[in-house]
Amino acid sequence: MKKLEQIKALNRGKGIQYLLDTAYTIFNYPIAMFDTNYILKAYTGNISDDPIWNELISTGTFTIETQRFFAEECFIEDVANADKLVILKSNKLKYDRILGNIFNRDHIKVANLVMINCNAPFMAEETEAFEELTVIISQEIHNDEYYTAYGKAYHEAVIIKLLDGIIKDPLLYTGHMQIFYDGFEDYLYIAVIDISQCDISIENQEDRLIYFKNLLQNKYKSCKYAVYSSYIVMVMSSKYRDFYEGILFDSTNNPFTQNNLYVGISSSFENPYELRKYYDMAVEALKKGIKKNNNKWYFI
């Protein structure tokens, strides 16, 4: 039986580790799965003379130095732009490896599956079967609440890293930035604050912000959200059709007026690494607008 047929015949519903263990008997190559923050989730097989593989298995992640190597070799960019699979080759690697993206039910990339070829180059039969394995694993986690929540949390974590200035190296974080490029042409940064109960505790403020974030998230499913400082943050394309005054802000179901939310909006920008600059711009517009008290709910 061909490898593709064997992979298609794998039993579903037994978990990721079972699928990897069984696939290992078919390919006879080491296979690992790690999430988009490079945290090892499952693996099978072993290889003694591949330092990067051994680092992942022994430590459960990759060092910053290894991540920089991935970036310098364009691995991160190649993986981020790959629809399905990419074969990673380098004269600094002893063995080639094939890598595929794993998606959760919201079609967010939440993990990568990697297989190392310890012998000859990958054959077409092997790449075809490996692609099917990535599909099966994506199906396996479809109803997994961890990976559903992780996809959203990962987006929020990247936004906060940008705001806090943790992500500064465009070369290293190309893969992280891909979440902003997907489906966006250029961006508006929006800071949203509820000022109706300014004297309540910080803990309750966080609870209220999360409530409003969920409310907005239901209305604007394509936007990126996070809670940052005392504000809800929204990152959306400046060409997002609903973010025009005549459509959104004057509508009868305006979520901002209904929920005592005030909004500060920055100008558009194309480079996600400038997010903090536009965050400050949005907050400044928000504070000045509230101070003027000109009966508006949004300020630019």
LUMROLUM-664346 format. One record per residue (C-alpha): residue in one letter; x, y, z. Coordinates in steps of 0.02 Angstrom, whole numbers, plus 32768, in hexadecimal, padded with zeros to 4 digits. Layout:
LUMROLUM-664346
AXYZ;...
END
This chain:
LUMROLUM-664346
M800080008000;K804280AC7FD2;K80708126805D;L7FE2819D8030;E7F638111803E;Q7FAC80DA80E5;I7FA4818C8129;K7EF0819F80EE;A7EC680FD814A;L7F02813F81F3;N7E838130827E;R7E3F81D982B5;G7E1182128363;K7EA381C183BF;G7F0B825F83D2;I7FA482B08385;Q8023823C83D4;Y7FCC81A2838F;L7FC981EF82E0;L8083821A82E8;D80B3816F832C;T8053811882A2;A8094818E821B;Y8145816A8256;T812E80B2822D;I80F980E6817D;F817F81688157;N8209812881CB;Y824281DD81E0;P823F82428282;I81A482B18290;A817E833E830B;M80F583BD8326;F811384658378;D80A084FA838C;T80B985A6833E;N811B85DD83D7;Y8194854C83BA;I815784E3844C;L81658428842E;K80BA83D28435;A80E1832083FB;Y816982BD83A4;T819E820F8371;G823E81C28334;N82EF81F78359;I838B82358301;S8433824B8355;D849382BB82DD;D841A834C82BC;P843C83D5833E;I839B8436831A;W832E839C832D;N8388836D83CF;E8372841D8412;L82B6841683F5;I82A3836A8443;S8315838884D9;T82DB84388507;G822B843A84C0;T824B84D58457;F82CA853383EC;T834385B6842D;I8341866883EA;E83E4863F8391;T839285AF8336;Q82FB861A830A;R8372869C82C3;F83C48613825B;F831785E48219;A82FA869B81EB;E83A386B28198;E83858617812F;C82D7865C8102;F828585C58154;I820C862F81BA;E81D786938123;D81C685F880B5;V815B85A08137;A80EF863A8156;N80CC864C809D;A80B08593807B;D7FFD85618059;K802284AA807F;L80D484678084;V818484A78074;I822784458069;L82B0849880CE;K83618485808C;S840484D680C0;N84BC84AE80AF;K84C184CA816C;L8446843B8188;K847D83878179;Y83CE834C814D;D833F839780EC;R829883A98144;I81E683BF8109;L8170842E8169;G80B5844A8160;N803B84BF81B6;I7FB684838231;F7F1684E9823B;N7E9084F282C0;R7DD584FC829B;D7DE085B98282;H7E64859781FC;I7EEC85E88264;K7F9B859D8258;V7FB985568306;A804484D882EA;N80C2848E8272;L80E583D98247;V819883B18217;M81E7831181D6;I82A182F581BC;N82E3828D812C;C837E82308167;N83A881E380BE;A8380821D800D;P831982B67FD8;F825E82AA7FF6;M81FF824A7F71;A815C828C7F27;E80FF81FB7F79;E814182318023;T811582E98010;E806782BC7FD5;A804C824A806B;F809782C880E5;E8020834E80A3;E7F8F82D980C6;L7FD382BF8177;T7FCD837C8197;V7F17837D815E;I7EED82EB81D1;I7F40833D8267;S7EE683E18243;Q7E44837C8243;E7E79832682E4;I7E8683CC8340;H7DEB841882EE;N7D82840A838C;D7E12841B8406;E7DEB84B18475;Y7EA384CB849F;Y7ED284EB83EA;T7E39855683CD;A7E6585C38463;Y7F1E85BF8437;G7EFF8609838B;K7EA986A183D5;A7F2586B18464;Y7FB686A983E9;H7F72873D8387;E7F5C87A08427;A800B87738463;V805887B383C1;I7FF9885783CE;I803588708481;K80E988438451;L80E188CB83CC;L809889498446;D8119892184CC;G81A9892B8451;I81D98875846A;I81CE885183B0;K825188C08361;D82AE885282E7;P824F88478240;L82C187BA8205;L829D874E829C;Y81E3876C82AB;T81AD876381F5;G814286CC821D;H80E9872882AA;M80C587BC823A;Q8070874C81BB;I7FD2874C8225;F7FC088068203;Y7FE587FA814B;D7F638772812E;G7EC887CA80F0;F7F04887B8118;E7F4988FE80A0;D7F6C898D8117;Y7F3289AB81C7;L7ED88A168244;Y7F018A0682FB;I7E6B8A20836E;A7E728A38842A;V7DC98A208481;I7DA28A4F8534;D7D048A4C859E;I7CFE8AE8860C;S7C548ACD865A;Q7C9B8A8286FB;C7D4A8AC98713;D7D4D8AB187CE;I7D3A89F387D4;S7DC9897C87FC;I7E4F8948877F;E7E1388948785;N7D6488C58754;Q7DA8893786CD;E7DFE88A08681;D7D5E883C868B;R7CFE88C98637;L7D8288DD85AF;I7D7A88238589;Y7CBC882E8580;F7CC488BC8503;K7D4D886884A1;N7CE187CD848D;L7C4F883C8458;L7CB7889083D2;Q7D0687EC839E;N7C5B87A58376;K7C38883B8306;Y7CE3884982B3;K7D208798829E;S7DAE87C48228;C7E02883F829E;K7E92881F8315;Y7E71884283CD;A7ECE884E8471;V7EB9889E851B;Y7F4989158539;S7F5A898B85CD;S7EAE89DB85EB;Y7E7889C68537;I7E33894784BF;V7EA089468425;M7E6189238376;V7ECE891582DC;M7E6B891E823A;S7E87894F8186;S7E648A05815E;K7E0589BD80C9;Y7D9589538138;R7CED898280F0;D7C8D89948194;F7D068A1181DE;Y7CBF8AA88188;E7C5E8B2C81E6;G7BC08B1C817F;I7BB68A608195;L7BF38A3B8244;F7BE88AD382B4;D7B3F8B15827C;S7AEB8A6B827C;T7A5F8A4482F5;N7ABA89AA8337;N7B598A0A835D;P7BB289A083E2;F7C158A36841F;T7B828AA6844C;Q7B1F8A138491;N7BAA89E28508;N7BF78A8A8539;L7C968A6984D7;Y7D068AF38497;V7D7D8AD18407;G7E218B2083D2;I7E5D8AF98321;S7F0B8B0F82D9;S7F338B328224;S7F558A9F81B1;F7FFF8A4B81AB;E804C89BA814C;N80DB898381BC;P809D891C8252;Y8140894082AD;E810389F482C1;L806C89BB8324;R80A58A0D83C6;K80B78AB6836F;Y80048AAA832F;Y7FC58A6983D5;D80048B0A8426;M7FB18B6E839C;A7F098B1883B7;V7F108B2F8474;E7F3D8BE68461;A7EA88C0183ED;L7E3A8BA48469;K7E6F8C0B8500;K7E628CB284A5;G7DB78C858462;I7D748C54850C;K7DBB8CF28559;K7D658D6084D7;N7CC08D0484F7;N7C798D31844D;N7BF18CAC8451;K7C4F8C3583DF;W7C788B818403;Y7D128B738395;F7DAA8BE2837A;I7E2F8BE482F2;
END
